[in-house]
């Protein structure tokens, strides 16, 4: 009855919200990969030092955000890329 209508209205309202453009990071948490690399520091340094890598990371970010916001897809297939770019994507 009314509960089902209310839940549907809540879902419709949440779809109307502007999609979030950034992922937040709690500064109290540390993010490292299995090799012990500080991921936040690695990404910041990569973004600053190489314009080509910066463009690749920004492109990957847009693809990931697009994937996250699309509830119809359960997986994302990326185009073939170099092992270095694969590492950037995983980090």
N, C-alpha and C positions, 0 to 999 in steps of 0.2 A: 503494500500500500504506500503510505506516505513516506516511509523510510526509504524505499526504492527510489522514489521521485527525488527525495532530498539528496541521496547519494549521487544520482545522475546529475543533479544541479551542481553539486560540489565538483564533480569531474569536469563538467562544462566550464565552470569558473576557472579551474586550474589550467585548462587549455587556453584560456584568454590571456593569461599572464604572459608577459614578455619573456622569451627564453633567456636564460642566464648565459652570458657571454664568456664568463671566466670561471674557472674552478678555484675554490678558496683553499688556502693552505694554513693550517693551524701552526703558528710559529713555535709551539711547544713540542711539536712532533719532528722527529728526524726521519728523512727519507733517504735510504741508501739501497743500492742494487746488491745482488748477491756477491759482487766482488768488493763491496765496501765503499764504492764511489758515492759521495754526497750528491744526490740527484739535483737538488735545488742549485747548488753551486755549479755543477756541471752545465746545467741548462742556461744559467745566467752567463757563464763564461762563453759558452758556445754562441749564444745570441749576440754577445758583444764583439767577438773577435773575427767572425767569418760571415760576410754578407750572404754567401751562397747557402751556408748551413742555416743562417737565420731565416732565409726564405723557405727552406725546406721544413724547418720546425714550425713556422707559422702556417704553412700549407697543411702539415700534418695535424696541427691543432684544430684548424677549421674542419678538416675531415672527421676528426674524432668528435668534436662538438656537434657536428651535423648528425653523426651516427648516434650519439647519446640521445639527441632530441627526437629521433625517429623511432617510435615504439614498434613499428612494423618490421624492423630488421633485427635479427638475432645475432648476426655476425657481420664483420666488415672485412672485405678482401681488398688489400692494397695492391697497386701495380708492382711489377717486378722492380727491384731497386738494388743498389749496391749493398754490400754487407755493412758498410759504414752507416748508410741511411737506415738500414734495418736496426742497427744498434741505437741510432737516434730515436727511432720510433719506439723501441722497447723501453728505453730510459724515459 
